[in-house]
Amino acid sequence: ALMKDNVATTSILPETRQVQCFEFALPESSSAIRLLDTPGYSEADISNRQRAETKSAAEVADIILLVMAANAPARHSDVELVRELQQHYQTRLHLRPPPIIGVFTHIDLLRPVRQWSPPYDWRSPSSPKEHSMANAVGYSRELFGEAISDYACVYTGELESTDTSVGDELIPLLIAHLGQGHA
């Protein structure tokens, strides 16, 4: 959705089996970001090799985007992954962990489901949908604490037409955290 192209397939069943690399040119800039799509980590059949590939991708990452469905409150796998990454960096003191941005998808499925009139300002909520988005982020902040640097709430579906894109929410966060990531 960020690249406005169907480059990385998604499905209920696992799609990504190895790290895939995509280049994303930042709008109005000569800079580009390399996006690494890693295997899903909540599948029971993820191999040790895939887990190691995910950690290796994190080592070369300037920023990690932790993509989570906003309408699914189960976060055990997400918390475990972040904990594993923190432990990974604690044993490699020569590496600085990259900032992690939590990216909530499926915001259209938050209550009230039938309310859909973006853009939404979930950081200063006034509508019921914005409050639902803010609550999803708040719950995540309780679970992850300082491990997640920032959050974005995005719609990645194709059913609703909207002028608001993933880039409107995510690109400013990427730019804001890029300096820390490069450090």
LOBA-716880 format. One record per residue: residue number from 1; x, y, z of N, C-alpha, C in turn. Coordinates in steps of 0.02 Angstrom, whole numbers. Example, Ala and Ser with C-alpha at 12.3 -4.5 7.8 and 13.67 -1.06 7.14 Angstrom:
<sites>
+-----+--------+---------+--------+---------+----------+--------+--------+---------+--------+
:   n : n.east : n.north :   n.up : ca.east : ca.north :  ca.up : c.east : c.north :   c.up :
+-----+--------+---------+--------+---------+----------+--------+--------+---------+--------+
:   1 :    660 :    -284 :    390 :     615 :     -225 :    390 :    660 :    -165 :    390 :
:   2 :    642 :    -112 :    354 :     684 :      -53 :    357 :    645 :       2 :    394 :
+-----+--------+---------+--------+---------+----------+--------+--------+---------+--------+
</sites>
This chain:
<sites>
+-----+--------+---------+--------+---------+----------+--------+--------+---------+--------+
:   n : n.east : n.north :   n.up : ca.east : ca.north :  ca.up : c.east : c.north :   c.up :
+-----+--------+---------+--------+---------+----------+--------+--------+---------+--------+
:   1 :     41 :     -60 :      0 :       0 :        0 :      0 :     43 :      63 :      0 :
:   2 :     99 :      61 :     35 :     144 :      118 :     36 :    171 :     133 :    -34 :
:   3 :    186 :      80 :    -71 :     213 :       89 :   -139 :    159 :      98 :   -191 :
:   4 :     96 :      95 :   -170 :      39 :      101 :   -215 :     42 :      49 :   -272 :
:   5 :     63 :     -10 :   -254 :      69 :      -65 :   -302 :     63 :    -130 :   -264 :
:   6 :     42 :    -182 :   -295 :      33 :     -247 :   -264 :     97 :    -288 :   -270 :
:   7 :    150 :    -265 :   -236 :     215 :     -298 :   -242 :    225 :    -354 :   -192 :
:   8 :    195 :    -349 :   -134 :     202 :     -400 :    -82 :    132 :    -428 :    -67 :
:   9 :    121 :    -490 :    -85 :      55 :     -519 :    -77 :     41 :    -532 :     -4 :
:  10 :    -23 :    -527 :     14 :     -45 :     -543 :     81 :   -103 :    -591 :     76 :
:  11 :   -111 :    -630 :    129 :    -164 :     -680 :    130 :   -174 :    -703 :    202 :
:  12 :   -228 :    -737 :    214 :    -238 :     -769 :    279 :   -184 :    -822 :    289 :
:  13 :   -167 :    -857 :    235 :    -114 :     -907 :    238 :    -47 :    -873 :    228 :
:  14 :      8 :    -900 :    256 :      74 :     -869 :    249 :     94 :    -863 :    176 :
:  15 :    118 :    -804 :    157 :     139 :     -791 :     88 :    215 :    -782 :     84 :
:  16 :    243 :    -742 :    127 :     314 :     -727 :    124 :    352 :    -781 :    161 :
:  17 :    397 :    -815 :    127 :     436 :     -868 :    157 :    509 :    -848 :    166 :
:  18 :    531 :    -796 :    133 :     599 :     -771 :    142 :    596 :    -695 :    135 :
:  19 :    648 :    -662 :    160 :     648 :     -589 :    158 :    648 :    -565 :     86 :
:  20 :    602 :    -520 :     70 :     599 :     -490 :      3 :    616 :    -416 :     10 :
:  21 :    649 :    -389 :    -40 :     672 :     -320 :    -38 :    637 :    -278 :    -92 :
:  22 :    615 :    -218 :    -72 :     582 :     -172 :   -118 :    611 :    -102 :   -107 :
:  23 :    619 :     -63 :   -160 :     643 :        5 :   -154 :    583 :      52 :   -157 :
:  24 :    583 :     102 :   -112 :     529 :      151 :   -109 :    560 :     220 :   -111 :
:  25 :    547 :     258 :   -163 :     572 :      326 :   -169 :    530 :     373 :   -127 :
:  26 :    562 :     409 :    -82 :     525 :      457 :    -41 :    500 :     514 :    -85 :
:  27 :    436 :     532 :    -78 :     408 :      586 :   -119 :    445 :     652 :   -107 :
:  28 :    454 :     689 :   -160 :     486 :      755 :   -157 :    555 :     752 :   -126 :
:  29 :    591 :     697 :   -140 :     658 :      688 :   -113 :    698 :     645 :   -161 :
:  30 :    764 :     651 :   -156 :     807 :      607 :   -196 :    825 :     544 :   -157 :
:  31 :    799 :     538 :    -96 :     813 :      480 :    -53 :    764 :     423 :    -67 :
:  32 :    788 :     364 :    -55 :     746 :      304 :    -61 :    753 :     263 :      2 :
:  33 :    703 :     224 :     15 :     702 :      179 :     72 :    699 :     108 :     45 :
:  34 :    739 :      65 :     73 :     736 :       -6 :     56 :    689 :     -39 :    106 :
:  35 :    635 :     -68 :     81 :     586 :     -104 :    122 :    602 :    -178 :    120 :
:  36 :    608 :    -208 :    178 :     620 :     -280 :    183 :    557 :    -312 :    212 :
:  37 :    525 :    -353 :    172 :     465 :     -389 :    193 :    487 :    -456 :    220 :
:  38 :    476 :    -467 :    285 :     499 :     -528 :    317 :    441 :    -578 :    323 :
:  39 :    459 :    -641 :    336 :     406 :     -691 :    346 :    363 :    -673 :    407 :
:  40 :    300 :    -689 :    403 :     256 :     -679 :    461 :    283 :    -721 :    519 :
:  41 :    277 :    -696 :    579 :     307 :     -729 :    636 :    257 :    -762 :    681 :
:  42 :    193 :    -757 :    666 :     144 :     -789 :    710 :    124 :    -858 :    686 :
:  43 :    146 :    -876 :    626 :     128 :     -942 :    601 :    165 :    -995 :    641 :
:  44 :    130 :   -1049 :    655 :     160 :    -1103 :    695 :    217 :   -1137 :    657 :
:  45 :    216 :   -1132 :    590 :     265 :    -1169 :    551 :    324 :   -1125 :    529 :
:  46 :    335 :   -1068 :    561 :     393 :    -1027 :    542 :    456 :   -1065 :    565 :
:  47 :    503 :   -1068 :    519 :     563 :    -1108 :    534 :    615 :   -1065 :    571 :
:  48 :    663 :   -1099 :    600 :     718 :    -1064 :    634 :    756 :   -1021 :    584 :
:  49 :    763 :   -1045 :    522 :     797 :    -1007 :    470 :    760 :    -942 :    455 :
:  50 :    694 :    -946 :    450 :     654 :     -886 :    437 :    659 :    -837 :    496 :
:  51 :    659 :    -863 :    557 :     666 :     -820 :    616 :    734 :    -786 :    615 :
:  52 :    786 :    -823 :    597 :     853 :     -794 :    592 :    856 :    -742 :    537 :
:  53 :    823 :    -754 :    481 :     821 :     -705 :    427 :    788 :    -640 :    449 :
:  54 :    735 :    -646 :    489 :     701 :     -587 :    515 :    748 :    -547 :    559 :
:  55 :    785 :    -580 :    603 :     833 :     -546 :    646 :    889 :    -515 :    606 :
:  56 :    913 :    -549 :    554 :     965 :     -521 :    511 :    939 :    -459 :    474 :
:  57 :    877 :    -462 :    452 :     847 :     -403 :    419 :    843 :    -345 :    467 :
:  58 :    826 :    -359 :    530 :     822 :     -306 :    580 :    891 :    -274 :    592 :
:  59 :    944 :    -314 :    587 :    1012 :     -287 :    598 :   1031 :    -236 :    545 :
:  60 :   1006 :    -242 :    485 :    1023 :     -194 :    432 :    970 :    -141 :    422 :
:  61 :    917 :    -144 :    463 :     861 :      -97 :    456 :    877 :     -32 :    492 :
:  62 :    855 :      22 :    462 :     858 :       88 :    494 :    795 :      98 :    536 :
:  63 :    740 :      70 :    514 :     676 :       75 :    548 :    639 :       9 :    537 :
:  64 :    604 :     -14 :    589 :     563 :      -74 :    582 :    490 :     -52 :    584 :
:  65 :    452 :     -76 :    536 :     379 :      -65 :    535 :    347 :    -130 :    559 :
:  66 :    316 :    -127 :    617 :     282 :     -184 :    645 :    209 :    -178 :    627 :
:  67 :    188 :    -215 :    576 :     120 :     -210 :    549 :     74 :    -256 :    587 :
:  68 :     19 :    -227 :    613 :     -28 :     -264 :    654 :   -100 :    -246 :    634 :
:  69 :   -144 :    -294 :    637 :    -215 :     -280 :    623 :   -245 :    -246 :    684 :
:  70 :   -273 :    -187 :    674 :    -302 :     -148 :    729 :   -361 :    -183 :    760 :
:  71 :   -396 :    -223 :    721 :    -457 :     -255 :    746 :   -444 :    -322 :    780 :
:  72 :   -382 :    -341 :    787 :    -364 :     -404 :    820 :   -324 :    -388 :    884 :
:  73 :   -355 :    -393 :    942 :    -321 :     -373 :   1003 :   -267 :    -422 :   1027 :
:  74 :   -265 :    -482 :   1000 :    -214 :     -530 :   1020 :   -146 :    -506 :    996 :
:  75 :   -101 :    -493 :   1043 :     -36 :     -465 :   1027 :     22 :    -507 :   1053 :
:  76 :      7 :    -568 :   1075 :      60 :     -609 :   1104 :    118 :    -619 :   1056 :
:  77 :    104 :    -636 :    994 :     158 :     -647 :    945 :    197 :    -582 :    932 :
:  78 :    162 :    -526 :    931 :     196 :     -462 :    920 :    242 :    -446 :    979 :
:  79 :    216 :    -455 :   1039 :     257 :     -442 :   1100 :    317 :    -488 :   1101 :
:  80 :    307 :    -551 :   1084 :     363 :     -599 :   1083 :    416 :    -579 :   1032 :
:  81 :    395 :    -558 :    973 :     443 :     -537 :    922 :    483 :    -477 :    947 :
:  82 :    450 :    -427 :    974 :     486 :     -368 :    998 :    533 :    -387 :   1055 :
:  83 :    511 :    -431 :   1099 :     554 :     -455 :   1154 :    615 :    -491 :   1126 :
:  84 :    605 :    -534 :   1076 :     661 :     -569 :   1045 :    710 :    -520 :   1013 :
:  85 :    684 :    -469 :    980 :     728 :     -420 :    949 :    767 :    -382 :   1003 :
:  86 :    735 :    -364 :   1058 :     769 :     -329 :   1112 :    825 :    -373 :   1141 :
:  87 :    811 :    -437 :   1151 :     862 :     -483 :   1176 :    918 :    -491 :   1126 :
:  88 :    901 :    -493 :   1063 :     950 :     -499 :   1009 :   1000 :    -441 :   1013 :
:  89 :    974 :    -380 :   1022 :    1017 :     -321 :   1025 :   1055 :    -317 :   1091 :
:  90 :   1029 :    -345 :   1145 :    1064 :     -344 :   1209 :   1127 :    -387 :   1207 :
:  91 :   1127 :    -436 :   1162 :    1187 :     -478 :   1155 :   1234 :    -453 :   1101 :
:  92 :   1215 :    -399 :   1068 :    1256 :     -369 :   1015 :   1262 :    -294 :   1029 :
:  93 :   1300 :    -278 :   1080 :    1305 :     -209 :   1103 :   1336 :    -162 :   1051 :
:  94 :   1370 :    -190 :   1001 :    1398 :     -148 :    948 :   1345 :    -125 :    898 :
:  95 :   1285 :    -152 :    903 :    1230 :     -133 :    859 :   1180 :     -90 :    898 :
:  96 :   1155 :     -39 :    866 :    1103 :        1 :    896 :   1036 :     -21 :    868 :
:  97 :    988 :     -37 :    911 :     923 :      -60 :    884 :    888 :      -4 :    846 :
:  98 :    857 :     -20 :    790 :     821 :       31 :    753 :    755 :      48 :    788 :
:  99 :    729 :     109 :    776 :     663 :      124 :    803 :    611 :      79 :    771 :
: 100 :    560 :      63 :    810 :     505 :       22 :    785 :    443 :      65 :    782 :
: 101 :    411 :      66 :    724 :     348 :      102 :    716 :    293 :      49 :    710 :
: 102 :    244 :      53 :    754 :     187 :        9 :    751 :    138 :      35 :    699 :
: 103 :    121 :      -5 :    651 :      76 :       15 :    596 :     12 :     -27 :    602 :
: 104 :    -42 :       7 :    619 :    -106 :      -27 :    625 :   -144 :     -24 :    559 :
: 105 :   -161 :     -83 :    534 :    -202 :      -89 :    473 :   -273 :    -108 :    494 :
: 106 :   -317 :    -115 :    447 :    -387 :     -136 :    458 :   -425 :     -87 :    503 :
: 107 :   -408 :     -23 :    501 :    -442 :       26 :    542 :   -516 :      33 :    522 :
: 108 :   -531 :      15 :    460 :    -601 :       18 :    438 :   -644 :     -32 :    476 :
: 109 :   -614 :     -84 :    505 :    -651 :     -135 :    542 :   -660 :    -119 :    615 :
: 110 :   -632 :     -63 :    638 :    -643 :      -42 :    707 :   -712 :     -11 :    713 :
: 111 :   -739 :     -11 :    774 :    -806 :       16 :    785 :   -804 :      92 :    782 :
: 112 :   -857 :     122 :    759 :    -914 :       92 :    724 :   -893 :      73 :    652 :
: 113 :   -905 :      11 :    635 :    -883 :      -17 :    572 :   -913 :      20 :    512 :
: 114 :   -975 :      41 :    518 :   -1007 :       74 :    461 :   -986 :     147 :    453 :
: 115 :   -952 :     173 :    502 :    -928 :      243 :    496 :   -863 :     243 :    457 :
: 116 :   -864 :     276 :    401 :    -803 :      280 :    361 :   -803 :     346 :    324 :
: 117 :   -769 :     395 :    353 :    -763 :      460 :    320 :   -695 :     490 :    338 :
: 118 :   -641 :     459 :    309 :    -574 :      485 :    323 :   -565 :     555 :    293 :
: 119 :   -516 :     591 :    314 :    -461 :      570 :    358 :   -481 :     572 :    431 :
: 120 :   -446 :     532 :    471 :    -459 :      528 :    542 :   -400 :     556 :    581 :
: 121 :   -415 :     591 :    634 :    -363 :      618 :    678 :   -367 :     580 :    744 :
: 122 :   -337 :     521 :    744 :    -341 :      478 :    803 :   -297 :     504 :    861 :
: 123 :   -250 :     548 :    845 :    -208 :      576 :    898 :   -246 :     627 :    941 :
: 124 :   -296 :     659 :    913 :    -342 :      704 :    949 :   -413 :     683 :    933 :
: 125 :   -435 :     627 :    958 :    -499 :      598 :    936 :   -560 :     639 :    956 :
: 126 :   -607 :     642 :    909 :    -671 :      673 :    925 :   -729 :     628 :    903 :
: 127 :   -720 :     587 :    851 :    -773 :      543 :    828 :   -765 :     474 :    860 :
: 128 :   -817 :     433 :    859 :    -812 :      365 :    887 :   -758 :     323 :    852 :
: 129 :   -751 :     329 :    786 :    -699 :      291 :    750 :   -630 :     313 :    773 :
: 130 :   -620 :     378 :    781 :    -555 :      403 :    803 :   -539 :     379 :    874 :
: 131 :   -590 :     376 :    917 :    -580 :      350 :    984 :   -561 :     276 :    982 :
: 132 :   -591 :     238 :    938 :    -574 :      167 :    931 :   -501 :     159 :    909 :
: 133 :   -480 :     201 :    862 :    -411 :      199 :    839 :   -363 :     218 :    896 :
: 134 :   -379 :     271 :    932 :    -338 :      293 :    987 :   -334 :     239 :   1042 :
: 135 :   -390 :     205 :   1054 :    -390 :      151 :   1104 :   -346 :      92 :   1082 :
: 136 :   -346 :      76 :   1018 :    -303 :       22 :    993 :   -230 :      40 :   1003 :
: 137 :   -213 :     103 :    989 :    -144 :      126 :   1000 :   -128 :     126 :   1074 :
: 138 :   -174 :     150 :   1116 :    -164 :      152 :   1188 :   -151 :      83 :   1217 :
: 139 :   -190 :      35 :   1195 :    -181 :      -35 :   1218 :   -112 :     -59 :   1198 :
: 140 :    -91 :     -44 :   1137 :     -25 :      -64 :   1114 :     30 :     -30 :   1155 :
: 141 :     21 :      33 :   1171 :      71 :       68 :   1212 :     78 :      35 :   1280 :
: 142 :     23 :      11 :   1308 :      26 :      -25 :   1372 :     66 :     -89 :   1366 :
: 143 :     56 :    -125 :   1311 :      91 :     -189 :   1301 :    165 :    -180 :   1285 :
: 144 :    181 :    -133 :   1242 :     249 :     -126 :   1217 :    291 :     -74 :   1254 :
: 145 :    259 :     -28 :   1288 :     296 :       24 :   1323 :    339 :      64 :   1275 :
: 146 :    400 :      76 :   1295 :     447 :      117 :   1255 :    477 :      79 :   1196 :
: 147 :    463 :      14 :   1189 :     493 :      -25 :   1135 :    468 :      -1 :   1066 :
: 148 :    408 :      27 :   1063 :     381 :       53 :   1001 :    389 :     129 :   1004 :
: 149 :    424 :     157 :    954 :     439 :      228 :    953 :    380 :     272 :    934 :
: 150 :    338 :     246 :    889 :     282 :      286 :    863 :    231 :     239 :    833 :
: 151 :    173 :     268 :    815 :     119 :      228 :    786 :     88 :     263 :    726 :
: 152 :     62 :     223 :    681 :      24 :      247 :    624 :    -39 :     204 :    618 :
: 153 :    -94 :     234 :    599 :    -156 :      198 :    586 :   -173 :     209 :    512 :
: 154 :   -175 :     154 :    474 :    -183 :      160 :    402 :   -238 :     113 :    376 :
: 155 :   -265 :     131 :    319 :    -312 :       88 :    283 :   -276 :      61 :    222 :
: 156 :   -273 :      -5 :    215 :    -238 :      -35 :    159 :   -285 :     -73 :    112 :
: 157 :   -349 :     -69 :    124 :    -397 :     -106 :     83 :   -410 :     -72 :     17 :
: 158 :   -449 :    -106 :    -22 :    -466 :      -81 :    -89 :   -541 :     -67 :    -96 :
: 159 :   -580 :     -85 :    -46 :    -653 :      -78 :    -52 :   -677 :      -6 :    -45 :
: 160 :   -644 :      32 :     -3 :    -664 :      102 :      9 :   -618 :     148 :    -31 :
: 161 :   -647 :     191 :    -70 :    -606 :      240 :   -105 :   -596 :     300 :    -59 :
: 162 :   -535 :     324 :    -56 :    -520 :      380 :    -13 :   -460 :     418 :    -41 :
: 163 :   -458 :     482 :    -29 :    -400 :      522 :    -49 :   -343 :     515 :      1 :
: 164 :   -357 :     488 :     59 :    -306 :      479 :    110 :   -268 :     415 :     96 :
: 165 :   -202 :     420 :     90 :    -162 :      360 :     75 :   -120 :     340 :    135 :
: 166 :    -93 :     281 :    131 :     -48 :      257 :    183 :     10 :     306 :    190 :
: 167 :     33 :     333 :    135 :      89 :      379 :    137 :     76 :     441 :    178 :
: 168 :     14 :     465 :    179 :      -2 :      525 :    218 :     11 :     515 :    292 :
: 169 :      1 :     455 :    316 :      11 :      440 :    386 :     81 :     415 :    400 :
: 170 :    109 :     374 :    355 :     171 :      339 :    369 :    234 :     376 :    348 :
: 171 :    233 :     409 :    291 :     294 :      442 :    266 :    320 :     494 :    315 :
: 172 :    278 :     538 :    345 :     305 :      585 :    394 :    339 :     550 :    454 :
: 173 :    312 :     492 :    475 :     344 :      456 :    530 :    411 :     426 :    509 :
: 174 :    413 :     400 :    448 :     477 :      373 :    423 :    530 :     427 :    421 :
: 175 :    512 :     485 :    395 :     559 :      540 :    390 :    580 :     564 :    461 :
: 176 :    532 :     568 :    506 :     546 :      591 :    574 :    594 :     544 :    611 :
: 177 :    591 :     480 :    598 :     632 :      432 :    634 :    694 :     409 :    594 :
: 178 :    702 :     433 :    534 :     757 :      411 :    492 :    825 :     431 :    521 :
: 179 :    831 :     491 :    549 :     894 :      512 :    579 :    914 :     466 :    636 :
: 180 :    867 :     448 :    679 :     881 :      402 :    734 :    899 :     334 :    707 :
: 181 :    865 :     314 :    654 :     880 :      249 :    624 :    949 :     247 :    594 :
: 182 :    969 :     300 :    561 :    1036 :      303 :    531 :   1091 :     302 :    583 :
: 183 :   1075 :     329 :    643 :    1124 :      332 :    696 :   1142 :     261 :    719 :
+-----+--------+---------+--------+---------+----------+--------+--------+---------+--------+
</sites>
